[in-house]
Amino acid sequence: MDVIAGLLNGPRADGAFLLRSLLTPPWSLRVQDRAPLTLVAVIAGTAWVVPDSGAPTRLRPGDLAVLRGPDPYVFADDPATAPQAVIHPGQRCMTPDGEDLGDMRTLGARSWGNAPDGATVLVTGTYQVLSEICAPLLDALPPLAVLREGECDTPLIPLLAAEVSRETPGQDAVLDRLLDLLTVVALRTWLARPDVEAPAWYRAQDDPVVGTALRLIHDDPAHPWTVAALAEAAHVSRAALARRFSAEVGEPPMAYLANWRLALSADLLCDPAATIASVAERVGYGSAFALSAAFKRVRGVSPKEHRERAVREAGPVAEVRAWRVAV
């Protein structure tokens, strides 16, 4: 598994919020749901996205906006249109004065808006909870990334638009997987843009020495890796690997391995059925005590405290989410 595949295992939708919006001007939606990642595809018409901090950006059919939370933003027919609805955490839809607007399915399955034949059609996919192992990807994104029509060369956008309002058995799982695929394509496309300063870990995958070490770490984080073992696999000396890895990635190989193991642990610990000992074994720590000590030293909380906080912050999502982390 290359480093990109390992990191892209993070965004896994499970019960993601998907919505088709049918809109006729004037319309304006303020989104302050604090979701970590949202994708909005323009299927028809035009729309403006207005971040709280940033310039308004006009979107046209075929464009895809990727929004990194938790900062609020507005989608509107015009930047000057005042918000008529506010989306809160849990996808609660209210007026700006706080009046409940009810279920966001007033125009059918996963469909909402102010006109059933609205000229503007948007499809929104929102990750309400994200795995910690995809944090490097989120950190590499700006608050708003826009991919123009044709730039993100994929049939997934029209396919998602066709599927989002269907009601058939297993449809939620179908939509989750389509959203996952679109997210992977969008993030990969964004990071490959020549005008984007890709993070060190992304560039490092192309290095024949460092890329080999990264793949080994991601393929088998539980293996008792040493600098010597990684260097032997990459056909260089220990000193050469340590120097090159630090220069390319920004941290030594053992520090990268430890941080990767702890990120995996943070996700696995959110499974109520997982014990600290079983998580420790899966990520390469010799005992529950060793994992707990490392977790507390780096993250400032114990694994138990981390689990309790994750469940508390996730709210109802935590009750239904199936935690699927590839290790």
NUVO-874973 format. One line per 2 residues: number of its first residue (from 1); their letters; for each residue x, y, z of N, C-alpha, C, CB. Coordinates in pm, whole numbers. Each point is the difference from the previous one (the first is absolute). Glycine has a CB too. Example, Ala and Ser with C-alpha at 12.3 -4.5 7.8 and 13.67 -1.06 7.14 Angstrom:
// NUVO-874973
1) AS) 1319 -569 780 -89 119 0 90 120 0 -189 -117 125 | 154 222 -197 82 119 6 -77 109 73 118 -63 -215
This chain:
// NUVO-874973
1) MD) 85 -120 0 -85 120 0 88 124 0 -183 -123 122 | 162 213 -220 79 122 1 -56 97 104 59 -32 -243
3) VI) 18 137 269 -39 92 108 -132 67 -31 241 38 53 | -269 -8 -179 -126 65 -34 -117 -95 25 118 141 -172
5) AG) -103 -267 132 -107 -96 25 -25 -15 149 59 -122 -211 | 48 120 289 -16 -12 144 -76 116 60 210 -128 5
7) LL) -175 248 -47 -68 118 53 -142 11 -51 219 114 16 | -242 -155 -141 -133 10 -57 -95 -106 57 102 93 -207
9) NG) -49 -188 284 -89 -91 70 -75 73 110 154 -190 -52 | -111 312 82 -65 75 106 -142 41 -31 221 80 61
11) PR) -246 -9 -173 -136 45 -24 -91 -116 -39 90 221 -70 | -155 -283 167 -93 -108 -27 -140 42 48 185 -173 22
13) AD) -272 197 -116 -135 42 36 -76 -118 57 2 177 -178 | -78 -153 282 -92 -100 52 -119 77 55 187 -168 56
15) GA) -297 168 -131 -112 83 40 28 147 -23 -62 -171 166 | 141 200 -270 27 140 -32 -129 71 -37 233 -59 -78
17) FL) -232 190 92 -117 80 -36 10 37 -147 -22 91 235 | -75 -135 -315 -3 32 -142 -133 67 -32 154 -194 -56
19) LR) -148 299 -25 -119 79 -25 6 59 -141 -20 53 246 | -95 -58 -313 -17 71 -126 -82 125 28 12 -216 -136
21) SL) 40 332 97 -69 127 22 -52 54 -131 145 48 198 | -272 -12 -201 -66 55 -118 -41 142 33 -84 -230 -77
23) LT) 142 328 8 -10 137 46 -30 98 -112 158 -58 181 | -240 157 -149 -32 110 -89 30 130 72 -178 -135 -120
25) PP) 248 231 55 33 126 66 -126 74 47 206 15 -142 | -193 61 251 121 13 81 9 -113 103 -6 249 -32
27) WS) 127 -297 53 20 -103 102 138 17 62 -155 -158 -122 | 165 122 247 128 9 70 -5 -91 122 36 239 -81
29) LR) 64 -326 96 11 -95 111 130 24 74 -138 -170 -124 | 128 193 252 120 11 83 24 -135 66 -38 248 41
31) VQ) 158 -302 -59 34 -132 53 101 18 114 -43 -111 -225 | 0 74 343 89 6 117 -16 -130 80 -17 255 10
33) DR) 27 -366 -85 -18 -132 61 127 -56 60 -180 -40 -161 | 293 111 142 130 -41 55 47 -135 -54 -54 130 206
35) AP) 0 -172 -319 44 -126 -61 145 12 -46 -237 -50 -73 | 317 -54 88 141 9 -37 25 6 -150 49 -122 205
37) LT) -140 66 -285 22 -1 -145 -133 -8 -73 224 -112 31 | -241 200 -129 -123 4 -79 36 18 -147 -130 95 195
39) LV) 61 -167 -281 14 16 -145 -133 48 -55 177 -181 -13 | -173 282 -73 -120 53 -64 23 3 -150 -60 139 205
41) AV) -20 -212 -280 9 -4 -145 -115 81 -59 113 -228 7 | -81 311 -104 -103 78 -70 -44 -80 -122 98 223 80
43) IA) -223 -267 -77 -54 -82 -109 -63 87 -108 -41 -186 162 | -27 293 -119 -63 92 -95 -4 138 63 -139 -185 -102
45) GT) 132 288 17 -5 136 49 135 46 53 -240 -34 55 | 236 141 23 122 55 59 -22 25 148 64 106 -219
47) AW) 46 -93 290 -7 26 144 126 74 41 -142 -205 40 | 131 277 69 115 66 61 28 -66 134 -52 218 -117
49) VV) 179 -245 142 39 -46 133 78 114 65 8 -247 -71 | -48 281 193 56 116 69 52 -45 137 -158 158 -122
51) PD) 288 -186 135 54 -35 132 -5 120 93 150 -172 -106 | -154 144 236 2 110 96 128 82 -12 -142 -136 154
53) SG) 251 68 -184 126 71 -23 50 -38 -138 57 2 250 | -81 84 -345 42 -28 -137 -94 64 -99 100 -214 75
55) AP) -55 223 -198 -78 65 -105 -108 -93 -54 200 139 -59 | -313 -85 15 -104 -82 -64 54 -64 -128 -179 149 98
57) TR) 134 -270 -125 41 -73 -120 -124 -49 -72 218 -70 107 | -224 99 -236 -115 -44 -79 23 -141 -53 -50 239 -65
59) LR) -53 -321 76 5 -138 -45 -98 -19 -115 67 -79 231 | -24 1 -330 -82 -26 -118 -22 -150 -14 89 208 -113
61) PG) -177 -250 23 -27 -143 -17 129 -80 -23 -226 58 -93 | 237 -168 165 118 -86 -11 108 32 100 -52 -23 -236
63) DL) 43 138 304 100 37 100 -24 -78 129 20 231 -101 | 88 -252 175 -6 -71 128 72 82 105 -10 -224 -117
65) AV) -60 255 225 60 73 111 27 -98 114 -118 214 -67 | 239 -207 121 39 -81 116 25 96 115 104 -184 -146
67) LR) -182 168 253 6 92 112 50 -73 124 -188 137 -97 | 296 -85 152 58 -59 122 -52 77 121 208 -74 -126
69) GP) -276 2 215 -56 62 120 106 28 104 -214 -116 -45 | 169 175 155 -141 19 40 -55 140 -28 41 -169 174
71) DP) 32 253 -249 -44 139 -16 -128 9 -83 238 73 16 | -328 22 16 -125 16 -73 22 58 -139 -117 32 218
73) YV) 15 -47 -302 1 57 -134 -145 16 -46 227 -107 -53 | -243 178 -57 -133 24 -57 -1 -47 -144 -39 197 153
75) FA) -69 -263 -195 -28 -28 -140 -121 84 -38 95 -237 12 | -85 309 -124 -108 92 -37 -5 21 -150 22 113 222
77) DD) -135 -58 -268 -11 37 -140 82 124 -30 -228 -102 -9 | 254 182 114 77 123 -13 62 30 136 -152 90 -186
79) PA) 276 -44 189 62 27 131 -78 101 84 218 -49 -104 | -298 133 40 -74 102 73 -130 -52 61 100 168 -152
81) TA) -145 -288 113 -124 -54 53 17 -42 145 -65 -76 -230 | -21 125 316 8 -33 142 -43 -144 24 -44 241 60
83) PQ) 109 -310 32 -38 -140 27 -146 -13 41 234 -45 69 | -300 -54 -126 -139 -31 31 -12 -123 89 -68 104 -216
85) AV) 174 -183 220 2 -121 83 142 -20 52 -191 -105 -133 | 200 45 249 129 -27 65 6 -148 33 14 236 96
87) IH) 94 -303 -140 20 -141 28 92 -13 121 -32 -61 -245 | -18 -3 349 73 -17 125 54 -143 11 -144 177 110
89) PG) 230 -206 -10 47 -137 19 -117 -99 9 201 90 118 | -177 -208 -173 -107 -97 -8 -95 27 -115 18 -30 242
91) QR) 22 124 -332 -80 39 -116 -138 51 40 124 -170 -134 | -131 241 246 -122 68 40 -15 128 -82 14 -97 234
93) CM) -128 112 -298 -23 114 -88 -94 98 70 34 -144 -205 | 12 268 221 -77 101 72 5 132 -75 48 -116 218
95) TP) -142 203 -186 5 136 -53 112 75 73 -249 -3 -56 | 293 117 3 101 80 70 -46 42 140 80 80 -221
97) DG) -212 -76 243 -53 36 132 -11 -119 94 -124 184 -110 | 156 -303 61 -2 -117 87 -125 -84 -9 142 127 147
99) ED) -228 -102 -244 -121 -81 -15 33 -127 -78 -145 207 7 | 97 -320 44 28 -129 -61 -72 -10 -134 29 -105 227
101) LG) 47 70 -331 -58 -15 -134 -36 -145 -33 132 197 -72 | -106 -286 167 -43 -138 -17 95 -85 -82 -229 83 19
103) DM) 177 -194 -65 78 -101 -71 47 52 -135 -129 -180 116 | 258 157 -146 54 45 -129 -25 -103 -110 177 131 123
105) RT) -301 -175 -134 -37 -93 -106 -137 41 -56 134 -188 108 | -158 316 -116 -133 47 -37 -34 -22 -147 23 167 179
107) LG) 76 -196 -261 -26 -21 -143 28 -144 -41 57 240 -42 | -67 -332 138 24 -140 -31 123 -52 71 -109 32 -220
109) AR) 148 -153 183 114 -65 64 127 82 -18 -108 -221 -39 | 168 260 151 125 76 0 -7 124 -88 122 -213 42
111) SW) -237 272 -52 -18 118 -85 -67 112 80 -18 -147 -206 | 65 268 180 -44 115 78 19 125 -83 58 -114 218
113) GN) -134 218 -189 18 125 -71 -125 85 4 165 -112 -147 | -167 217 66 -114 90 -2 -85 -13 -126 132 155 140
115) AP) -96 -250 -229 -79 -21 -122 33 -137 -58 -4 249 -47 | -99 -332 22 27 -134 -55 63 3 -138 -190 -82 132
117) DG) 174 194 -204 61 12 -133 108 109 1 -217 -76 -107 | 284 92 220 102 103 14 107 -8 -107 -44 1 242
119) AT) 86 115 -293 100 4 -107 138 -40 50 -133 179 -112 | 157 -159 240 130 -38 58 -16 -131 75 70 242 20
121) VL) 16 -338 -54 -2 -130 66 139 -27 57 -183 -86 -156 | 189 64 285 125 -31 68 -11 -138 63 45 245 45
123) VT) 65 -317 -43 7 -125 76 109 16 105 -81 -140 -200 | 42 121 324 92 20 112 25 -132 71 -82 235 28
125) GT) 208 -264 0 38 -115 81 82 48 118 -3 -152 -202 | -41 119 322 65 50 120 47 -115 88 -141 206 -10
127) YQ) 269 -208 41 54 -94 98 -21 60 138 172 -90 -165 | -251 25 245 -28 53 133 105 -40 101 -241 -6 -55
129) VL) 314 -101 26 112 -45 82 107 -50 -95 -150 -63 197 | 277 92 -167 109 -48 -85 104 -72 84 -39 189 -160
131) SE) 101 -286 96 109 -73 63 120 92 24 -79 -212 -110 | 152 183 216 117 82 31 115 -23 -97 -68 -5 238
133) IC) 71 -109 -304 114 -25 -89 -5 85 -125 9 -232 87 | -123 296 -112 -4 89 -116 31 144 38 -168 -151 -104
135) AP) 208 176 228 33 136 42 106 66 -89 -57 -67 233 | 162 -6 -276 97 66 -91 -62 48 -130 175 -143 98
137) LL) -279 73 -146 -68 46 -121 -78 127 27 -16 -236 -80 | -57 239 190 -76 121 33 92 118 22 -179 -141 102
139) DA) 290 117 -37 95 109 25 57 56 -130 56 -105 220 | -54 21 -324 56 44 -128 -100 80 -82 147 -199 2
141) LP) -272 201 41 -104 71 -75 -18 142 51 -114 -218 -44 | 80 311 -45 -45 131 46 -144 -12 50 156 119 -163
143) PL) -208 -17 229 -141 -7 43 -97 -23 -117 59 151 189 | -24 -99 -307 -82 -20 -119 90 -36 -117 -175 162 85
145) AV) 152 -278 -143 70 -41 -122 -105 -21 -109 191 -110 132 | -170 172 -246 -97 -10 -110 66 -68 -119 -120 208 79
147) LR) 57 -313 -126 43 -70 -120 -101 31 -110 113 -186 134 | -66 246 -242 -89 42 -107 -40 -117 -90 107 226 8
149) EG) -214 -206 -83 -49 -103 -90 114 -49 -91 -231 102 6 | 245 -233 -14 104 -58 -83 131 -20 74 -108 105 -192
151) EC) 132 -30 297 124 -15 75 -1 -129 80 23 248 14 | -137 -280 43 -16 -125 74 -67 -99 -96 -19 120 229
153) DT) 100 -187 -308 -49 -81 -110 -56 -133 52 169 107 -154 | -299 -108 183 -62 -119 57 -149 -1 -32 172 -6 185
155) PL) -229 -112 -208 -146 -9 -20 -76 -6 133 42 -118 -216 | 29 133 327 -63 -19 130 -100 109 34 205 -115 72
157) IP) -181 238 -117 -92 110 35 -139 -23 -60 196 158 12 | -208 -182 -143 -136 -28 -52 -59 -129 58 63 119 -210
159) LL) 22 -216 240 -51 -125 58 -57 25 139 168 -131 -133 | -96 208 214 -49 33 133 -129 80 -8 236 -1 87
161) AA) -243 94 -184 -121 80 -18 -119 -88 -36 141 193 -72 | -117 -296 -8 -109 -89 -42 -45 -91 114 89 7 -232
163) EV) 4 -41 320 -30 -97 106 -52 62 128 174 -142 -97 | -147 272 120 -23 56 132 -147 0 39 200 140 -34
165) SR) -291 -127 -60 -142 7 35 -73 -134 -17 5 238 -68 | 68 -342 36 -62 -132 -14 -23 -62 136 111 -30 -222
167) ET) -219 -45 234 -30 -72 123 -13 -148 -32 -117 201 98 | 227 -274 -86 0 -143 -22 78 -66 113 -18 30 -251
169) PG) -2 -159 274 74 -67 107 151 15 -16 -188 -163 21 | 253 196 88 145 15 -2 49 131 -58 10 -243 -18
171) QD) -100 337 -9 39 123 -68 95 85 85 -218 -4 -120 | 201 4 250 91 79 84 144 -48 -16 -188 39 164
173) AV) 207 -171 -171 135 -54 -18 56 37 -136 -58 -190 153 | -28 187 -256 43 39 -134 47 145 0 -161 -165 -101
175) LD) 84 253 163 34 141 2 127 26 81 -242 56 -24 | 257 -127 135 123 15 79 122 -33 -83 -127 -57 207
177) RL) 121 -52 -281 116 -41 -79 25 96 -115 -45 -238 62 | -61 287 -126 18 98 -107 65 127 54 -199 -93 -121
179) LD) 155 137 239 59 118 61 147 -24 33 -223 64 94 | 254 -182 -44 140 -33 28 85 10 -127 -73 -151 186
181) LL) 25 90 -293 76 1 -125 19 142 -52 -90 -227 -54 | -16 307 59 11 137 -47 98 79 86 -235 -11 -86
183) TV) 234 -15 216 93 70 90 144 -35 -32 -175 0 178 | 202 -127 -200 136 -42 -34 46 65 -130 -38 -219 118
185) VA) -47 218 -219 35 61 -129 24 150 17 -135 -175 -122 | 48 241 198 13 144 18 128 37 74 -249 18 1
187) LR) 279 -90 105 121 31 77 126 -29 -81 -124 -51 212 | 124 -59 -282 116 -35 -82 20 104 -110 -37 -244 48
189) TW) -74 287 -110 9 101 -105 53 132 55 -189 -111 -120 | 140 151 235 43 126 59 150 -2 32 -230 32 95
191) LA) 277 -139 -33 140 -7 41 95 -8 -120 -73 -112 211 | 21 68 -325 84 -11 -120 4 129 -80 -54 -241 -8
193) RP) -24 341 45 0 126 -75 136 69 9 -247 24 42 | 294 30 -154 133 65 2 5 125 86 36 -90 -226
195) DV) -152 153 249 0 122 80 -20 -26 149 -88 119 -198 | 79 -246 236 -19 -37 141 133 -45 58 -240 -66 -43
197) EA) 277 123 155 122 -41 71 -33 -127 79 87 241 15 | -58 -356 -74 -32 -127 64 85 -19 125 -64 -99 -222
199) PA) 9 36 326 76 -21 123 117 -96 -21 -207 42 130 | 297 -40 -37 123 -80 -13 -29 -148 -16 119 170 137
201) WY) -215 -222 -59 -27 -143 -6 -53 -40 -138 -48 0 246 | -19 92 -315 -50 -31 -134 115 -6 -100 -219 112 57
203) RA) 307 -14 -50 114 2 -94 95 -116 27 -19 248 -16 | 29 -289 142 98 -102 37 -30 -136 -60 37 123 209
205) QD) -162 -148 -248 -33 -131 -55 74 -28 -131 -224 18 108 | 266 88 -177 69 -18 -127 149 -27 16 -169 148 -101
207) DP) 220 -130 222 140 -28 25 19 -152 10 30 223 121 | 62 -282 -198 13 -146 -1 39 -59 135 63 18 -237
209) VV) 10 58 317 42 -50 131 -109 25 104 240 41 -60 | -280 85 74 -99 35 101 -136 -61 -32 122 213 43
211) GT) -158 -216 -171 -126 -60 -39 -9 -147 39 -11 161 -188 | 123 -233 175 2 -141 41 -25 -12 149 159 -53 -184
213) AL) -93 134 264 -19 -5 145 -143 35 39 240 59 30 | -295 42 -93 -138 38 30 -97 -113 -31 57 238 -46
215) RL) -39 -302 -68 -90 -110 -36 9 -115 99 22 65 -241 | 99 -96 286 16 -107 97 -71 33 131 219 -60 -106
217) IH) -205 183 151 -66 43 124 -151 -8 -13 194 150 51 | -246 -105 -164 -145 -1 -18 -54 -139 -26 16 230 -89
219) DD) 63 -315 25 -44 -137 -26 -13 -80 129 110 11 -223 | -17 9 315 5 -85 120 50 81 119 41 -204 -143
221) PA) -125 291 199 45 83 112 30 -81 126 -134 185 -95 | 79 -306 106 24 -82 119 136 -69 -2 -245 -35 16
223) HP) 310 35 -131 131 -64 -9 101 75 88 -51 -80 -236 | 143 9 300 100 67 85 108 69 -82 -44 -170 178
225) WT) 4 275 -249 93 68 -88 110 72 78 -184 27 -166 | 303 -30 107 112 80 48 53 78 -120 58 -168 185
227) VA) 23 267 -156 62 75 -110 84 -94 -85 2 211 139 | 64 -305 -72 85 -94 -73 -83 -87 -95 160 -1 192
229) AL) -274 -47 -144 -84 -86 -84 -57 77 -119 -57 -138 202 | 15 259 -179 -53 83 -109 110 34 -100 -172 94 155
231) AE) 291 -65 -103 112 33 -88 40 -119 -86 80 166 169 | -80 -284 -108 35 -121 -77 -100 -21 -114 104 -103 207
233) AA) -233 122 -178 -101 -19 -105 14 104 -110 -155 -96 171 | 203 214 -136 17 108 -98 137 -1 -65 -161 136 130
235) HV) 249 -230 -86 134 -19 -57 89 123 20 -101 -153 -169 | 92 208 290 90 111 38 46 -24 142 -117 163 -156
237) SR) 213 -82 200 46 -11 138 -101 63 95 238 4 -79 | -223 -38 208 -90 59 101 12 151 1 18 -208 138
239) AA) 104 256 -143 22 145 4 -62 68 -121 211 -37 128 | -197 -28 -244 -55 60 -122 -152 6 6 196 -86 -129
241) LA) -258 -24 176 -146 1 10 -48 105 100 -4 -244 -60 | 67 246 178 -43 95 102 12 144 -49 71 -163 177
243) RR) 39 193 -243 22 136 -50 -100 34 -111 245 -20 58 | -263 -72 -150 -87 27 -115 -147 6 42 167 -113 -150
245) FS) -207 23 240 -138 -4 46 -35 130 72 13 -252 22 | 75 295 67 -25 124 75 -8 120 -92 118 -99 196
247) AE) -32 101 -297 1 113 -93 -126 3 -86 249 -10 -4 | -297 -107 -38 -115 -6 -90 -134 10 73 139 -138 -152
249) VG) -150 73 266 -128 -9 72 -12 106 108 -4 -244 -46 | 116 285 101 -5 101 105 11 -54 140 -135 131 -151
251) EP) 151 -261 165 22 -63 130 71 -133 -22 -207 112 98 | 277 -164 4 71 -127 -16 -94 -116 -22 180 90 144
253) PM) -130 -199 -201 -88 -114 -31 -69 -59 122 147 -49 -190 | -78 39 304 -62 -59 118 -107 92 58 212 -123 47
255) AY) -193 253 -60 -102 94 47 -123 -9 -90 178 154 91 | -156 -166 -221 -112 -15 -93 -77 -128 31 126 128 -178
257) LA) -53 -238 199 -63 -128 32 -83 12 128 190 -122 -112 | -134 185 216 -72 13 126 -128 82 -17 218 -17 123
259) NW) -209 126 -198 -118 84 -20 -107 -71 -83 148 202 15 | -103 -280 -113 -95 -77 -81 -70 -105 85 143 38 -204
261) RL) -66 -107 289 -61 -100 88 -101 62 95 209 -134 -15 | -177 251 69 -91 64 94 -126 52 -70 197 63 140
263) AL) -183 -17 -264 -119 42 -75 -92 -118 -26 133 185 -106 | -74 -299 67 -79 -121 -17 -66 -40 131 153 -74 -184
265) SA) -78 83 292 -53 -36 132 -119 87 35 227 -75 73 | -216 204 -101 -107 94 34 -130 -40 -69 169 182 29
267) DL) -160 -230 -154 -120 -44 -70 -52 -132 55 80 117 -204 | 10 -211 224 -42 -132 46 -61 5 140 179 -101 -140
269) LC) -131 192 223 -52 11 136 -145 46 4 231 49 76 | -278 9 -184 -139 47 -5 -98 -114 -21 82 216 -88
271) DP) -32 -334 59 -86 -118 -9 -27 -50 142 91 -62 -231 | -215 64 277 -28 -43 138 42 -143 29 -187 158 0
273) AA) 196 -241 -104 36 -140 20 150 -21 12 -203 -62 -126 | 283 164 93 145 -15 1 56 28 139 9 65 -243
275) TI) 77 -152 289 71 25 126 131 71 -30 -106 -203 107 | 162 266 -5 128 68 -20 107 -101 -38 -66 178 165
277) AS) 59 -298 -106 99 -103 -31 -12 -45 -146 -6 -75 239 | -116 58 -290 -16 -45 -139 45 108 -98 -192 -145 71
279) VA) 167 270 -37 47 110 -85 151 5 2 -210 130 45 | 269 -145 72 147 2 12 62 -106 -89 -19 85 235
281) ER) -38 -203 -237 53 -109 -81 -12 33 -150 -61 -165 181 | -49 227 -220 -22 28 -143 93 108 -54 -236 -66 31
283) VG) 282 155 55 83 110 -49 147 -12 38 -201 142 13 | 238 -250 57 142 -23 21 55 35 137 19 39 -235
285) YG) -107 -19 333 48 21 137 -8 -133 75 -76 242 -2 | 174 -266 87 11 -129 65 -105 -28 104 236 16 -43
287) SA) -298 87 96 -99 -19 106 -92 121 7 161 -144 129 | -271 124 -57 -92 112 22 70 112 76 -195 -159 1
289) FA) 283 124 92 72 101 77 89 84 -91 -5 -151 202 | 75 84 -295 90 73 -90 -78 97 -88 158 -195 0
291) LS) -273 150 -53 -81 88 -82 -55 116 83 -61 -194 -148 | 13 164 267 -57 104 85 104 106 33 -161 -166 96
293) AA) 282 123 -65 106 94 34 34 90 -118 91 -164 166 | -78 104 -285 33 78 -119 -115 94 -37 147 -187 -80
295) FK) -268 138 90 -117 81 -34 -10 122 92 -118 -207 -82 | 135 184 212 -10 109 96 115 100 -19 -114 -155 164
297) RV) 234 103 -194 116 88 -15 -17 91 -122 146 -175 109 | -195 122 -221 -9 77 -124 -129 81 -7 139 -174 -112
299) RG) -251 114 155 -130 64 -20 -56 66 125 -41 -168 -174 | 104 144 286 -40 69 122 -120 -57 72 92 196 -104
301) VS) -151 -303 50 -111 -68 65 22 -150 -9 -159 190 -55 | 96 -263 143 10 -146 -6 -89 -54 -110 51 -8 246
303) PK) -27 -115 -292 -90 -59 -99 -146 -1 45 190 -141 -76 | -214 114 203 -137 -1 52 -63 140 -11 61 -188 159
305) EH) 15 290 -121 -51 136 -9 -25 40 -145 122 59 210 | -33 -102 -299 -18 29 -144 -130 -63 -50 249 11 -32
307) RE) -274 -136 69 -121 -68 -45 -125 71 51 124 -217 -5 | -125 254 130 -116 67 58 -25 134 -68 44 -113 219
309) RA) 62 187 -247 -15 129 -65 -50 -16 -143 181 92 145 | -128 -192 -217 -42 -22 -139 -148 -34 -8 231 -78 -55
311) VR) -278 -6 146 -141 -37 1 -86 121 35 61 -235 66 | -14 314 28 -76 118 41 -10 102 -113 75 -37 237
313) EA) 36 60 -308 0 100 -107 -76 -48 -123 219 82 84 | -215 -214 -109 -70 -52 -117 -151 0 20 199 -141 -51
315) GP) -243 131 176 -143 2 28 -70 -120 -61 7 248 10 | -126 -227 -71 -77 -111 -55 74 -76 -109 -203 126 54
317) VA) 296 -59 -123 72 -69 -109 77 -118 54 19 215 -125 | 35 -201 247 81 -106 57 -80 -127 24 143 174 104
319) EV) -273 -160 -90 -82 -117 29 -21 -88 -122 -112 131 177 | 126 -74 -295 -30 -76 -121 121 -23 -88 -227 92 10
321) RA) 337 -25 18 113 -10 -91 74 -131 18 22 248 3 | 11 -315 -112 83 -120 2 142 45 -27 -191 -153 -77
323) WR) 276 140 172 137 50 -14 80 -100 -81 -14 125 219 | 51 -84 -339 72 -90 -91 133 65 -36 -218 -96 -94
325) VA) 323 57 165 131 57 -24 92 -110 -48 -37 177 176 | 98 -160 -290 93 -99 -55 133 10 70 -115 8 -222
327) V) 160 -118 278 128 -4 70 87 -107 -65 -107 78 218
